[in-house]
Amino acid sequence: RRLQALSSILLSIGCRPSDAMRKLFGGLLGGNGGARDVLKDVLEALAAKGVTDDLWQKCLEAKDLEEVVEEEWPRDKLSELTANKAPLVFQLCIRCGTCIQAALSKHDDAGEELTDEAELALVNSILVLTQLLSAGPGPSQASSEQPDQRQQEHPLAAHLWTERGSQGTLGERMIDSAMRLLFLEGFTIEEIEDSKPEKEEDDETEQPNPHKVLVNGVQPAVLWCEGVGPEGGGPEKVGDDMRNNRQLCLQLLAALLCGAAPASPP
């Protein structure tokens, strides 16, 4: 707000602040000027030779990205890039997917909790990927003359849904990751208590964690709230950060299913 006020004063005396001035004052006064600059740089990179490692790291570390991404990345501009620079956009999608998969693997395989830095990188990866997919392919329709054939395929969709060895398609792996994100401890659900029931001294049988036992095929502890499914679900209310994370993950899943996935098999 202070930066906006200063800009208004400069404009009132006939002085238009340059991008360099905005960067300077943004750094001095705070605000989300840094996030805006990073997003602009990413668009410029996609239109040229692609996003570099250094620029991607800045994107992962940028704060307040969520507040400005829709302003700095107009849908028409993104749609143009996904169509005309599909290979470069696809590489950025891979970067996002790699970051998301790394966060999931650290938790599932190593049992590590998300640090603040790791959570920021995860959120920014989800944001970028969702924006790219929602502005990209769109649902494809089967031709009436050839029901089994998709009509003119979007260039980005061709990359997302092409088989790549035994790993399948990137689109399939992203959908799997999005589903897992919906139940990531400390991110979209509360941490599950790691406890085991007491056992008799002469009983050497390994006892399971009661919080991770399935009830009719459902693990109650991962439910978003109590009253849905078996007893033992999550709390009725969660913090703003977790609620925002859930919304981000649902948006990503919707973008994958509605904005990128093919309507008929190739």
N, C-alpha and C positions, 0 to 999 in steps of 0.2 A: 504493500500500500504506500509505503514511504517512497519507494522508487517511482510508483505511478504519480504520486504527488509532485515529485521533483521533475518528472518528465512534463507534467502539465505546466509547471512554472517555466520551464525552458521553452515550451511551445508558445506560451503566452507572450514571450519577448522575442519571438521569431527565430528561436534556435531549435532545430530539430536534432535530437540526440541520435548519434550513430550507434551501430551494433557494438562498437568497441566501448562506447560510453556506457551502454546498458550492461555490458559484462563487468565493467569497473564498478559501477554503482551497485550492481546486483551482488558482487562479492563483498562490498563494504556494508551494505544495508541488509543483506540477507534476501530471502525470497527464493523463487524457483527459476531465476534467470539461468542458472547452470543447467538445469534439466532442459529448458527450452533450447539452449545452444547445442546440447548433445543431440537432441532429436532432429534439429535442423541439419547437423553434421551427418547424421545417419542417412537422412533422405538424400543429401548431396552425394554421399558415398555410394548409395544404391543406384543413383543415376549415372555414376562414373564407373569405378572399378570394384566396388564392393566394400563392405565394412571390414576394417582392419582389426587386428587383435587389440591394439591400444584403444581404439574407439569403442569396441565392444565392452572392454573393461570399464570405460567411463560410463557406458550405458547401464551396466550392472550396478555401478556405485552411485548413480544419480538419484538424489532424493526428490520427492514430490513429482515423480514422473507421471503418476496417475492423474494428477491435477491438470496437467497441460498437454497430455499426449493427443487428445482429440482435437485440441486447437491447433497444434503444430503439425499434425498429420491429417490434412483434409482427406476425406474419403476419395474424392476424384483423383487426387495426386497419387494416393496409394494404389488405387485401381489401375492407374496408368503404369505405375512401376511394376506391379505384379504381372501385367500383361507383356510389357516391353522388356523388362529386366528379370524375367522369371528365374534364370539360373542364379543371379545374385541374391534375389529375394529368398530363393530356396536355401542358399547357403546360410542366410541369416536365420531362417527357420530351424536349420540344423543346430546352429549355435544355441538358440532358445531351448530346443529339445534336449541338447546335451546338458545344459545347466539344470533343467528340471529333473532329468534322469539322475544327475549327480546328487541332488538333494534327496531324492527318494532312496537311492542306494545307500547313502550315508546313514539314513535312519533305519532302513530295513536290514541292511547287512552288518553295519557297525554299531547300530543302536545309538548313534550320536544325536544330540538335540540340535535344533537349528540355532545358530548364533544370529545376532542382529544383522550382521553383514550378509550371512547366507540367506536369511529371510528376505532382505532387501533385493538381493540378486535374483532370488526365486520369483518374487512379486514382479520385478521389472521384466523378467523373461516371459512370464505369463502375459503381461500387458502387451509387450511387443508382438508376441506370437498371435494373440487374439486379434490385434489390430490388422496384422497382415492377412490373416485368414478371412476375417469378416469383410475385408475390402477386395478379396481376391476372387477365387473361382466362382463361387455361387453354385447353387444346386443345378446340376445338369439334367436335362430331360431326355428320355429315350425317344428316338425317332418313331413316328407312327408307321412309316414304311418298313423300318427295321427295328423292331422293339428291343432287340438285344444289343443294339449299337447306340452308343452315346453320340449326340450331335457334337458339333465343333467343340472340341475340348479346350478348356482354358490352359494356357502354357504352364501355369503353376500347378494345376491339378495333375498334369501329366507327370510332373516331378514327384508330387506327394504320393501318388497312388501307383507308382511303378515298382514292381518287385525288385528287390536288391538282395539277391542271394537268399540264404536261409533266414535272414532277419525280417523278411517280409517288406512291407511298404512303410515309409516314414509316417504316413497318415495313421496307419494301424497302431504303430508304437506310440504316437502322440495321444490317440484316444485312450490307450491303456494307461498312459501316464496321467492323463486328466482324471480318469476314474480313481486312480490311486491317490491323487492329490486331494480328492474330496474327503478322504479319511486319513489324512496325515496328522499324526499326533503333534500337538503344539502349534499347528498351523490352521487346520480346519476342524479338528476335534481336540478335546482336552487330553492331556497326557493320561495314559492308562496306567493305573497303579500296578506296580510290579510286586505282587505278593503271592504267597503260596500258603495253603492251609497247613495248620500244625499236624504232624503225624506222630504216631506212636514210636517209641524208642526202637522197637524191634521191627518196624515197618520200613523196608528199604525201597519201597515203590516210589518212583518219582511222581509227585503230585502236580497237576497242571495249575496254572494261574487261573483262579476262578473268574477273573475279569476278562479272560480271553476264551472262555468256554463257549461253544456254539449252542444256541437254543433254537431248535427247529431250523438249523442251517444259518442262523443269524447270530452275529456277535453283538450283543446288546451294548457293550461299552463304546462301540463306534457310531451308534445312532446319534443323530444331531440333537435330539431332544427326547425327553421322557414322554411316554404316551403313544409312541409310534412303534409298533412291533412288541417284542418281549420286554418285560420289565428290566430295568437296569440301564436305560438309555442315558444320554447326556443331560446336562442341566437345561432348565427351561430357558435361561438367559445366558448369553455369552458376551464377551467384550466386543467393542466396536471393531478392533483389529481382526478378530477371528471372524466376525460377521462379514467384514469386507473381503477377507480372504476367501470365504465360501462363495461370495458373489463373483469374485474374479475367476474362480475355478469353474463355476457354472457357465460363465460367459465363454470361457475357453472351450468347454465341452460343446456348447451350443454352436460356436463358430466352426468347430471341427465337423460336427454332424450336419449342420444346416448350410454352412458357407463353403465347405471344402469337399466333403465326401461325395463320391459319385452316386447318383440316384439309381443306377443300374450297373450290374457287374460288367467289367470290360470283356 
